[in-house]
Amino acid sequence: MRIISGSARGRRLFTPKDRRIRPTADRVKESLFNILTVLMGNFSCRRVLDVFAGTGNLGIEALSRGAEAAVFIDENRGAASLVKKNLDLTGFADKGKVLHQEALSALKSLVKSEGPFDLVFLDPPYREGLSEKVLGFLAASELIDESTVIVAETAAREELPGECGGLRAFDRRVYGDTALTFFHATEGTGSRSKARPEPPQP
C-alpha cells in the first residue's frame, strides 16, 4: 500500500495486522483519484474528511496531492493509531486530525468546530448499513455543501440508495469486488451554495 502521487509519492504506508481494517487497494485508489481529479481539478486548499479511515490511506493520498487539511475518524483504536503513524511517516502530522470515536459521535462533535468539507470518504465495514447512516447525517449537517464530493466504498453487490436525505448518487464504478458510489448534495442541502462538480464520462 503506497502513496500514488504528490509530495509523498512512492511512500509505503504502515499496514494493519488487524484483518477488520481493510485498506482500499492501490488499483482502486488510483482509479478513484483519477475520477476526483476530473471532478475537482487539483486538491490545493481542499479540506478532506475520511470516515472509517482505517490506515488513513485515502485522506493521506489527498494530502500528498495538496489538500490543506484532513480529519480522520475511526472507532478502532488500532486504526486510529495506524493513521497517526502514517501521518508521521508521510510528514503530514500537522495537517491531519485523528478522532478515535464512533463515526456519528465524531461527526456531531465536528459540527461545532468545522466548516464544510470539500471531499468526504466513507469506507465502513461492508454490509452493515453504516454508509446510509453517515450519509443521512451528513445530508442534514453543515459539514457539507452543494460542492462537496462524497465517495462511499462498498462491496460490489451492496448497492446504496440513489438518494439519501439531501444527497443524490451521480456515479457508480465497480472494480472487482469493490464499488465506489459518488454523491453530491441536492439544492439547498448543507451550509452554503457553490458550483456542483460535473460527473466524468465512464
FIDRENKOL-639184 format. One line per 10 residues: their letters; for each residue z, x negated, y negated of N, C-alpha, C, CB. Coordinates in steps of 0.02 Angstrom, whole numbers, plus 32768, in hexadecimal, padded with zeros to 4 digits. Each point is the difference from the previous one (the first is absolute). Glycine has a CB too. Layout:
<vexlums>
a) Z,X,Y,Z,X,Y,Z,X,Y,Z,X,Y  ... $
</vexlums>
This chain:
<vexlums>
mriisgsarg) 8000,7FD5,803B,8000,802B,7FC5,8000,7FD3,7FC2,803E,805E,803E  7F8F,7FAA,7F99,7FF7,7FD2,7FC8,7FED,8026,7FC1,7FDE,7FA6,8050  802A,8038,7F77,7FE8,801A,7FC0,7FB5,7FF0,7FFC,8072,7FF1,7FC7  7F66,8042,802B,7FB8,7FF9,8005,7FE0,7FE3,7FC1,8001,8060,804D  8019,7FB3,7F78,7FE0,7FEC,7FC2,8033,7FF5,7FC9,7F99,803F,8021  8052,7F9F,7FAA,802C,7FF7,7FC6,8026,7FBF,8001,800A,807A,7FFB  802A,7F83,7FDC,8025,7FC2,7FF5,8024,7FE7,803E,800E,8023,7F8B  8003,800A,80A3,8022,7FEB,803F,7FD1,8002,803C,806C,802C,7FD1  7F54,7FD2,8021,7FCE,8006,8036,800D,7FCD,8038,7FAC,8028,7FAB  804F,7FF1,8093,8008,7FD6,803A,8048,7FF7,8017,7F9A,7FC8,7FDC $
rrlftpkdrr) 8096,804C,7FFB,8046,7FF7,8013,8011,8030,8039,801E,7FDD,7F8A  7FFF,8009,80AA,8014,8028,803A,8047,801A,7FF6,7FB5,7FBE,804B  8053,8083,7FBB,8040,8020,7FF4,802D,7FFC,803E,7FCA,804D,7FAD  8077,7FB7,8047,802F,8006,8038,7FF2,8042,8023,8058,7FB9,7FC4  7FA9,8046,807E,7FF2,803C,8028,803F,8019,8022,7F8A,7FD9,8012  8078,8069,7FFD,803E,801D,801C,8009,7FF3,804B,7FF7,8057,7FA9  8047,7FA2,806A,8011,7FFF,8047,800D,8048,8019,8031,7F8B,7FF4  7FE3,80A0,7FDD,800F,8046,8010,7FBE,8026,8008,806D,7FFA,7FC0  7F86,8021,807B,7FC1,8023,800D,7FFA,8041,7FDA,7FFF,7FCC,8070  8038,804C,7F73,7FFC,803D,7FD8,7FDF,7FF3,7FBD,8067,802A,8038 $
irptadrvke) 7F95,7F97,7FB4,7FDE,7FED,7FC2,7FB8,7FEF,8012,806B,7FD4,7FCB  7F66,8053,801A,7FBA,7FFC,8015,7FD4,7FEF,7FC4,8015,8055,805C  7FDC,7F6A,7F9A,7FD8,7FEC,7FC7,7FB8,801A,8005,8048,7F9B,7FF3  7F99,8072,7FD4,7FBA,8012,7FFE,7FD6,7FC4,8015,8015,8055,7FA4  7FBD,7FB6,808B,7FD5,7FC9,8018,7FD6,7FE4,7FC8,7FFD,8035,8072  7FF5,7F8A,7F93,7FD9,7FDE,7FCB,7FBC,8021,7FF4,803A,7F96,801D  7FA4,807E,8018,7FBD,801D,7FF7,8004,8043,7FDD,7FD9,7FC5,8067  805C,8062,7FA6,8009,8040,7FDE,8013,7FF3,7FB7,8024,8038,806C  8007,7F98,7F89,8015,7FEF,7FBC,7FC5,7FE9,7FD6,8072,7FE1,802A  7F63,7FF6,7FF3,7FC6,7FE8,7FDB,7FD3,803A,7FEB,8006,7F93,803E $
slfniltvlm) 7FED,809B,7FF1,7FD7,803B,7FF0,8022,802A,7FCA,7FD1,8000,8075  8070,8009,7F91,8026,8028,7FCF,7FF8,7FE2,7FBA,8052,8021,805A  7FB8,7F9F,7F9F,7FFD,7FE2,7FBE,7FB9,7FFC,7FE5,8066,7FBF,801C  7F69,803F,800F,7FBB,8006,7FE8,7FF5,8045,7FE0,7FD8,7FB1,805A  8042,8083,7FC5,7FFA,8044,7FE5,8027,8005,7FBF,7FF3,802F,8074  804A,7FB6,7F8B,8029,8004,7FC3,7FE0,7FDC,7FC6,8065,8008,8047  7F78,7FC1,7FC7,7FDE,7FDB,7FCA,7FC9,802A,7FE2,801B,7F94,8038  7FC2,8092,7FF1,7FCC,802E,7FE6,8021,8037,7FD7,7FB6,7FE8,8064  8081,8033,7FB4,8022,8037,7FDE,8021,7FEC,7FBE,8012,8032,806F  800E,7F93,7F92,802D,7FEF,7FCA,7FE9,7FC3,7FD7,805A,802F,8044 $
gnfscrrvld) 7F72,7FAF,7FD2,7FED,7FC2,7FDE,8031,7FC9,8013,7FCE,8041,7FA1  8046,7F96,8030,8030,7FCC,8011,8047,801B,8001,7FB4,7FAA,7FCD  807B,802E,804B,8045,8016,8008,802D,7FE9,7FC6,7FEF,7FFE,807C  7FF4,7FE2,7F53,8026,7FE6,7FC8,8027,8038,7FDD,7FAB,7FA5,7FF2  8095,804E,8003,802D,802F,7FDC,8010,803F,8029,7FD1,7FD5,7F95  801A,802E,80A9,800F,803B,8029,8048,7FFD,801A,7F86,8008,8022  8098,8033,7FE5,8043,8005,801C,7FFA,8023,8043,8035,8004,7F8C  7FEB,7FDF,80A7,7FF5,8014,8045,8042,8017,801F,7FA0,7FB0,800A  805B,8085,801F,8039,801A,8027,7FED,7FFD,8049,8026,804C,7FA1  8002,7F8F,8086,7FF2,7FF7,8048,803A,8021,8027,7FBF,7F92,7FEC $
vfagtgnlgi) 8034,80AA,802E,8033,8028,8022,7FF8,7FF5,804C,8003,8057,7FA2  8036,7FA2,8081,7FFF,7FEB,8047,7FDD,7FBC,8003,7FFE,8079,802B  801D,7F58,7FAE,7FDC,7FC2,7FF1,7FF8,7FD1,803B,802B,800B,7F8F  8002,7FF8,80A3,7FFA,7FD4,8039,8008,7FB7,7FEC,7FB5,8053,8037  8016,7F87,7FCC,8001,7FB9,7FED,7FF2,7FF6,7FB5,7FDB,7FE4,8073  8010,8052,7F6B,7FEA,7FF9,7FBB,7FB7,7FEB,7FFA,8074,7FE4,7FE2  7F69,801C,8056,7FBC,7FE8,8005,7FD1,801E,7FCB,8014,7FF3,807A  7FED,804F,7F7C,7FD1,8020,7FD3,8013,7FF3,7FB7,7FEB,8058,8056  8054,7FB2,7F99,8015,7FF5,7FBB,7FF7,7FB8,7FEB,8051,805C,800D  7FBD,7F75,8020,7FF9,7FB9,7FEF,7FB6,7FEE,7FF8,806A,7FE6,803F $
ealsrgaeaa) 7F6A,8038,7FE9,7FB8,7FF5,7FF7,7FEC,8016,7FBA,7FEB,8011,807C  802F,8028,7F6D,7FF0,8018,7FBC,801A,7FCF,7FCC,8004,8077,8029  8038,7F6F,7FE0,801C,7FCE,7FD2,7FD5,7FC2,7FFE,8073,802C,8015  7F76,7FBD,8025,7FD5,7FC6,8003,7FC0,800A,7FD8,8030,7FE5,8070  7FB9,8059,7F8E,7FC1,800F,7FDD,800C,8010,7FB6,7FD2,802B,806B  806C,7FCC,7F7E,800C,8007,7FB8,802B,803A,7FEA,7F96,7FCB,7FF4  8084,805D,803A,802B,8037,7FEC,803C,7FE7,7FD9,7FDB,8041,8065  803C,7FE6,7F6C,8036,7FEC,7FD3,8044,8000,8023,7FBE,802D,7FA0  804E,8006,8089,8041,8008,8021,7FF8,802E,803C,803D,7FED,7F93  7FF2,800D,809C,8000,802B,803B,8047,8011,8014,7F93,7FCE,8027 $
vfidenrgaa) 8076,8070,7FEE,8040,8017,801C,7FF5,800E,804A,8027,8031,7F90  8004,7FB3,809A,7FFB,8008,8048,803C,8028,801A,7FC0,7F92,8009  8032,80A0,8021,8035,802A,801B,7FFD,7FFE,804C,7FFC,804B,7F9B  803E,7FA9,8085,8004,8006,8049,804A,8008,8013,7F97,7FBA,8010  8077,8076,801B,8045,800B,8015,8015,7FD3,8039,7FF4,8075,7FDB  7FDC,7F68,8044,800F,7FD0,8035,8019,7FBF,7FE0,7FA9,8035,804D  8094,7FB7,7FC4,801D,7FC4,7FE1,7FD6,7FC2,800E,8072,8033,800C  7F74,7FC7,8031,7FD7,7FC7,8011,7FC0,7FFE,7FD7,802F,8003,8073  7FB3,8037,7F81,7FC3,8004,7FD9,800E,7FEC,7FB7,7FD4,805A,804C  8061,7FC1,7F97,8011,7FEF,7FBB,800B,7FB5,7FF8,8033,8071,7FF1 $
slvkknldlt) 7FEE,7F70,8040,800C,7FB8,7FFF,7FBE,7FDA,8005,8071,8012,8033  7F62,8008,7FF8,7FBF,7FE0,800A,7FD6,8003,7FC0,8004,801F,807A  7FFE,8019,7F63,7FDB,8005,7FC1,8018,7FCB,7FCE,7FF0,807C,8013  8052,7F7D,7FE8,801C,7FCE,7FD1,7FEA,7FB9,8013,8063,804B,7FED  7F9D,7FA6,8054,7FEA,7FBE,8017,7FB6,7FF5,7FEF,8055,8004,805D  7F82,8030,7FAB,7FB9,7FF9,7FF2,7FF2,7FFC,7FB5,7FE7,803E,806A  8041,7FE3,7F6E,7FF9,7FF9,7FB8,8011,7FB9,7FEA,801D,807A,7FF1  8018,7F6A,802C,8012,7FBB,7FF1,7FC9,7FD0,8017,807A,801D,800B  7F6C,7FEF,8031,7FCD,7FD5,801D,7FC2,7FFD,7FD4,802B,801C,8071  7FC1,801D,7F73,7FC2,8004,7FD9,800B,7FF4,7FB6,7FD5,8050,8054 $
gfadkgkvlh) 8069,7FA7,7F97,800E,7FF2,7FB9,8002,803D,7FD4,7FCC,7F95,8012  803F,80A6,800C,8000,803E,7FD9,8045,8021,7FFB,7F8A,8010,8022  80AB,7FCA,7FEB,8043,801D,8000,8011,8020,7FBD,8023,7FAB,8054  7FC2,8038,7F76,800F,801A,7FBD,7FD8,803F,7FEF,8019,7F8C,7FDD  7FB5,8084,804C,7FD7,803B,7FF4,800E,8039,8031,7FA8,7FB5,7FD2  8083,803E,8060,800D,8032,8034,8048,8018,7FFE,7FA9,7FCB,8045  805F,8075,7FC4,8042,8020,8004,8005,8021,8045,8008,8013,7F81  802B,7FDC,80A5,8006,8019,8045,803B,8030,8004,7FCD,7F96,802E  8027,80A7,7FEA,8034,8032,8008,800B,800D,804A,7FE3,8034,7F91  8058,7FBB,8088,8012,800E,8046,8021,8044,8001,800E,7F84,801C $
qealsalksl) 7FC8,80B0,7FE7,8018,8046,7FFE,7FCF,802C,8026,8038,7FEC,7F90  7FE0,804F,8082,7FD4,8034,801A,7FCE,8012,7FCA,805B,802E,804E  7F68,7FE1,7FC6,7FC8,8007,7FD1,800D,8032,7FC8,7FB5,7FE1,805C  805D,805C,7FB5,8009,8033,7FCC,803A,7FF0,7FD2,7FD0,8054,804E  8066,7F91,7FCD,8039,7FEC,7FD7,7FEB,7FCA,7FCE,804F,801D,805D  7F8A,7FB3,7FBB,7FE9,7FCB,7FD4,7FD2,801B,7FCA,800A,7FAF,805E  7FC9,807E,7FB4,7FD2,801C,7FCF,8026,8027,7FCB,7FA7,8006,8057  808C,801F,7FBD,8028,8026,7FCF,8021,7FD1,7FCF,8014,8059,8055  8003,7F6D,7FC2,8020,7FD0,7FD3,7FCD,7FE1,7FD1,8057,7FE9,8057  7F6B,800E,7FC1,7FCD,7FE1,7FD6,7FEA,802E,7FC7,7FDA,7FC0,8063 $
vksegpfdlv) 8029,8081,7FA8,7FEC,802F,7FCC,8026,7FF3,7FBF,7FE5,8056,8058  805A,7F94,7FAF,802A,7FF5,7FC5,7FEF,7FBF,7FDB,805A,803F,803A  7F84,7F93,7FE8,7FF7,7FBE,7FE2,7FB8,7FE8,7FFC,8070,7FE7,802A  7F62,8039,7FF9,7FBC,7FE7,8004,7FCE,8034,7FE5,8020,7FBA,8063  7FAF,802D,7F79,7FCA,802B,7FEA,7FCC,8009,8036,8014,7FDC,7F8A  7FB2,8040,8067,7FCD,800C,8033,7FE6,7FC0,801E,7FE1,8067,7FC5  8012,7F9B,807D,7FE1,7FC8,8023,7FB5,800C,8002,8068,7FED,8046  7F72,7FDC,7FBB,7FB7,8005,8004,7FE7,8006,8047,7FF9,7FBD,7F98  802E,8027,8098,7FEB,7FFE,8046,803D,8009,802C,7F9E,7FB4,7FE4  805B,8079,804D,8038,800D,802F,7FE6,7FF8,8047,8038,804F,7FAE $
fldppyregl) 7FED,7F89,807A,7FF1,7FF9,8047,8036,8025,8028,7FC6,7F90,7FED  8024,8096,8046,802E,8021,802F,7FEC,7FEB,8046,8013,8063,7FB2  801B,7F7D,8072,7FF1,7FEB,8045,803C,800E,802C,7FB1,7FA6,7FD6  8060,809B,8033,803B,8012,8026,7FF5,7FFB,804B,8022,804B,7FA3  8014,7FBB,8085,7FF6,8006,8048,7FD2,803B,800E,8073,7FD0,8016  7F60,8027,801A,7FCE,8033,800F,8020,803F,801D,7FAD,7FA5,8013  8032,8093,7FDD,800E,8041,801F,8048,8019,7FF6,7FA9,7FE4,8054  8075,800D,7F73,8042,8019,7FF2,8002,802D,7FC3,802F,7F9A,8034  7F97,8074,7FAF,7FFC,802C,7FC6,801A,7FE3,7FC0,800B,805C,804F  8000,7F62,7FAF,801E,7FE2,7FC5,7FCF,7FFA,7FC6,804C,7FC1,804B $
sekvlgflaa) 7F74,8036,7FC4,7FCF,7FFC,7FC9,7FFF,8040,7FD8,7FBA,7FB2,8045  8046,8087,7FDC,7FFF,8040,7FDD,803D,8009,7FD4,7FBF,8030,805F  807B,7FBB,7FB9,803E,8008,7FD8,7FFC,7FD5,7FC1,8041,8017,8068  7FA8,7FAB,7F9F,7FFC,7FD4,7FC6,7FC9,8016,7FD0,802B,7FA1,8047  7F9D,8074,7FD4,7FCA,8019,7FD5,8017,803C,7FD8,7FAB,7FD7,8052  8079,8057,7FCE,801A,803A,7FDD,802F,7FED,7FC8,7FF5,8041,8069  8037,7F8E,7FA3,802E,7FE9,7FCC,7FD9,7FE1,7FC6,805A,7FEE,8056  7F78,7FE5,7FBB,7FD9,7FDF,7FCC,7FDB,8031,7FD4,7FF5,7F9D,804A  7FEF,8097,7FD5,7FD9,8031,7FDB,8029,8023,7FCA,7FBA,8011,8066  8086,7FF7,7FA6,802C,8023,7FD1,8026,7FD1,7FD2,800B,805A,8054 $
selidestvi) 7FE8,7F65,7FB1,8028,7FCE,7FDC,7FD7,7FE1,7FC7,8042,7FE9,8068  7FE0,7FF0,7F70,7FDF,7FDA,7FCA,7FF1,7FB8,8015,803A,8049,7FAC  7FC7,7FAB,8095,7FF0,7FBD,8019,7FB5,7FF5,8005,806B,8001,803F  7F6E,8034,7FB9,7FB7,7FFB,8002,7FE2,8026,7FC6,8002,7FF5,807D  7FBE,7FFF,7F76,7FDA,8029,7FD1,7FBA,800A,801D,8043,7FD4,7F9C  7F90,8049,803C,7FBF,8012,801B,7FD4,7FC4,8011,8007,8067,7FBD  800B,7F5E,802B,7FD8,7FC4,8011,801B,7FDB,803C,7FE3,7FF7,7F88  8058,801C,8091,801E,7FDD,8039,7FD8,8009,803F,8070,8010,7FCC  7F85,7FBA,8058,7FE1,8002,8042,8038,7FF9,8034,7F92,7FCF,7FD4  8070,805F,805B,8032,7FFF,8036,7FDB,7FF8,8042,8051,8049,7FBD $
vaetaareel) 7FC5,7F87,806B,7FE1,7FF3,8041,8034,8009,8036,7FAD,7FB0,7FCC  8045,807E,8063,802D,800B,8039,7FDF,7FE7,803F,8033,8064,7FC7  7FF1,7F71,805E,7FE8,7FE7,8040,8020,8028,8038,7FEF,7F8C,7FD0  7FE8,808C,805E,8018,8027,8039,7FDA,7FEB,803F,801D,8061,7FB4  7FF8,7FBA,8084,7FD8,7FF9,803D,7FBF,8026,7FF6,8068,7FF4,8048  7F62,7FF5,7FD7,7FBF,801F,7FF7,7FFF,8049,8015,7FCC,7F91,8013  805E,8081,801E,8002,8046,8018,802F,802B,7FD7,7FE6,7FD7,8071  803A,800B,7F5E,8030,8025,7FD6,7FDE,800E,7FBD,8064,7FCA,8038  7F87,8074,7FBE,7FDC,8011,7FC2,802F,8023,7FCF,7F94,800A,8041  806F,7FDB,7F83,802B,801C,7FCC,7FDE,803C,7FDF,8033,7F8E,7FEC $
pgecgglraf) 7FF5,809F,7FF5,7FE2,8039,7FDD,7FD2,7FE9,7FC8,8065,8045,801C  7F68,7FE3,7FD6,7FD2,7FF0,7FC9,8022,8005,7FBD,7FA2,8027,8045  8090,8004,7FB6,8027,8007,7FC3,804A,7FFF,8011,7FA2,8042,7FC9  8084,7F9E,800D,8048,7FFB,800B,8022,8004,7FBC,7FF1,7FBA,806A  802D,8080,7F87,801C,800A,7FBD,7FC8,7FFD,7FCE,806E,7FCE,8022  7F98,8005,7FAE,7FCB,7FF7,7FCE,7FD3,7FC6,800F,804B,8030,7FAE  7FB3,7FBA,8091,7FD6,7FC8,8014,7FC6,8018,802B,8063,7FB3,7FFB  7F64,802D,7FFD,7FC5,8013,8027,7FE1,7FC3,8020,7FEB,8061,7FB3  8005,7FA4,808D,7FDE,7FCA,8023,7FB7,7FFE,7FEA,804E,800A,8063  7F9A,7FBA,7F8B,7FBA,7FFA,7FEB,7FD8,7FD0,802B,8025,8019,7F8D $
drrvygdtal) 7FFB,7FC6,80A3,7FDC,7FD3,802D,802B,7FF3,803C,7FC1,7FCB,7FA0  801F,8028,809A,8023,7FEE,803D,7FD4,7FD0,8027,803F,806F,8003  7FDE,7F59,8012,7FDC,7FCE,8027,8027,7FF2,8040,7FCF,7FCD,7F96  800C,802A,80A1,8020,7FF2,8041,7FE9,7FBB,8018,8004,807B,801C  802D,7F5E,7FF8,7FF4,7FBC,801B,8024,7FFB,8043,7FF4,7FCD,7F8A  7FE8,803F,80AC,801F,7FFE,8041,8036,8035,8006,7FE8,7F86,8008  8056,8065,8003,8038,802F,8008,8022,8012,7FBE,8011,7FD1,8072  7FD5,8015,7F57,8020,8008,7FBF,7FD4,8029,7FD1,803C,7F93,8010  7FE3,809A,7FC9,7FDC,8025,7FCD,8020,7FF4,7FBC,7FDF,8059,8055  7FF8,7FA3,7F78,8017,7FFB,7FBB,7FE8,803E,7FDB,7FFE,7F80,8003 $
tffhategtg) 8031,80A4,7FDE,7FEF,803B,7FD9,8012,7FF3,7FB8,8013,804D,8063  7FBE,7FC0,7F70,8009,7FF2,7FB9,800C,8042,7FDA,7FB5,7F99,8009  807E,8067,7FCD,8012,803C,7FDA,8001,7FF0,7FB5,8045,802A,8061  7FAD,800A,7F77,800F,7FFC,7FB9,801F,8042,7FEA,7FA0,7FAE,7FED  807E,8051,7FD9,8021,803C,7FE6,7FCC,802F,7FE3,8068,7FBE,7FE7  7FA4,8082,8023,7FD6,8032,7FDF,8015,8006,7FB7,7FF0,803F,806D  7FE7,7FE2,7F6B,800D,8004,7FB8,8045,801D,7FF1,7F85,800E,7FED  809E,7FD0,7FE7,8043,8018,7FEC,8038,7FE5,8029,7FC9,8065,7FDA  8028,7F77,805C,8035,7FE3,802A,8016,7FBE,7FE3,7FD2,8039,8067  806E,7FB7,7F9F,8019,7FC0,7FE9,8011,8000,7FB6,7FBE,7FCA,8058 $
srskarpepp) 804C,7FFA,7F8D,801D,7FFC,7FBD,7FCE,7FFC,7FC8,805E,7FCA,8035  7F65,8021,7FD9,7FD0,7FF9,7FCA,7FBA,8005,801C,8050,7FB8,7FBF  7F81,8057,8017,7FBC,8009,8016,7FD5,7FC4,7FEE,800D,807C,7FF3  7FD1,7F67,803E,7FD3,7FC9,7FF5,7FC2,800A,802C,8061,7FB2,7FE4  7F6D,8024,8011,7FC3,8007,8026,800C,7FF6,804B,7FBF,7FD9,7F9C  8026,8054,808C,8008,7FFD,8048,7FCB,7FD4,801F,8033,8072,8000  7FDF,7F62,802F,7FCE,7FD5,8020,7FCF,8027,802A,8054,7FA4,8001  7F6F,8046,8000,7FCC,8021,8029,7FFF,7FE1,8045,7FBC,8019,7F99  803F,8011,809D,7FFF,7FE5,8043,7FC0,7FD8,800D,8046,8060,8027  7FC1,7F67,7FFD,7FC4,7FD9,8011,7FD7,8023,8036,803C,7F97,7FE2 $
qp) 7F85,8056,8022,7FD6,801C,8035,8012,7FDF,8043,7FA3,8017,7FAC  805C,800E,808B,800F,7FE2,8042,7FD0,7FC8,8010,802D,806E,8029 $
</vexlums>
